[in-house]
Amino acid sequence: MNRPEAALAIGPRLKALRKERDLSLADLARVTGASEATLSRVENGQTLVSAHHLYQLAKAMGVDITAFFEEGPKPIAHGIRSVSRKGEGLALSTARYDAQVLCTDIANKKMHPAINTVTLGTLEEAGGLSQHEGEEFLHVLTGQLSFVSEFYEPLTLEPGDSLYFDSNMGHAYLSADGKPVTILVVATTEPPK
């Protein structure tokens, strides 16, 4: 799925969820920090939404992030499981990376797994640092990842390396050598208790 197709896939669902909750674009802009114009363009499939704003939108509307991708995900129930076969994850492009979102058929998960492909090499290209509630775990599958954060020196990670961090801390994933990097990311959207 290319970037415009991903934006189109998210836009109508975002609009439907917003209207179900009787929220105006102004209400949503106030809560998420995104401008009304940007939110309108996202709803109409004219621009991409950042991962940060996607998390903010989910939080503001009280939905799991998967609600933007499927009409009726299954609620969490005792003994459930979800399988994503190789290449069958939901393709999503954001302004920062391309992702294959995994196990999207279950709503209200505490963990959100994805395989991200990172190609941007500078903070300027990435739009600066991103942050959202929760924690993240990442494992480098291929390439060299430069992890930049607000409290630590930049860190280069190689295939097989892993990192766990507080995602409230500003952070960015970058390609350390200009070549695509593939990482497994598991994120939560709730602060630890």
Steps between C-alpha positions, in 0.01 A plus 500: 500500500652835405479813714184652343319165523590473869370851567177413318463183707524689829305814405144368463529294819636799693207711380247230592646456848506877556136537394391201715636694798344833397843662482572791270833541324566788742438270800738240363763760410490641852559158658760365257703809417448447125345789308140484375629535144737205543227283651265590215766408243558166679126426501484577128805287417712798394782468754665252732459489875808461719526207739495751787171652383354155431562408865358836612189451286443151641538629855272801440225279361543225756574232241773252432732609220375207291157669483638718218574199283205263528125540525437256781797354685430232756512604868753341734359180648643223714707254300505692172792517262586678180728378224665718236661289230809621317406794277138514621524792743315822428720730288517853638717791395562790734710809450781328698499138383312225320346237726346159481258510794457150644206327671248774416194281549496550878388830653605646835839332506759623748781428252515611136745299286629618163789454264624845402725592209701814572664692215535856632851595608464834683284648773399774257369244251314322783340823622684498833445278800170321562347401833187329627382329816619150567811296443668350195716201425688474174720232345711572191439243226707650216718808450649749742259704712589831659279553805487867602334608826469808714689368806775283351774519240404355160533122497581279201337157503594207275297193394425294811521800736195597709387807693223563755407859589241739642325643193401815691863595437546673165646248255562429132603202292748584222708309248861517619651446154233619256381145424157363601477359854239243603399481866245310703324747730261418783342810655254561779282809507434511872739624767638229733307455825 
